[in-house]
Amino acid sequence: MPLSEHEQRMLEQMERALYAEDPKFASALEGSGLRTYTRRRVYQAVAGFLVGIALLMAGMVAKQVWLSVVGFLVMLGCAVLAVTGWRKAPKPGEHPAAGPQARRQRGPKRSMMDRIEQRWQRRRDEQGH
């Protein structure tokens, strides 16, 4: 359930006050959340990618095609995880988006469903008047 505008304003004011009063504590709280999780996931994916390379090479040396294929699939899966995890990771100092309300407030870059929903709402408003 998304927060109301009043609740969002109150939350933003509390966050600003926390940053103003104790920036070190606020940055420690920020680092322990989503950004740390996604970084860890990216590092795990890179390690898995290296394991996939080792499997691919071992399969080639042992002349076992199935082992090379498994190594390639591990590499491919880990590369996808690393790229998607890296894109989702919030930048330092940036707060992760909290639902559709935050997505709409970001700016002109909106999803197709958001634009369709906005058009539908506009049509309903025009017909109601």
Salt bridges, closest charged atoms under 4 A:
GLU30 OE2 - ARG35 NH1 2.90
GLU117 OE2 - ARG104 NH2 2.58
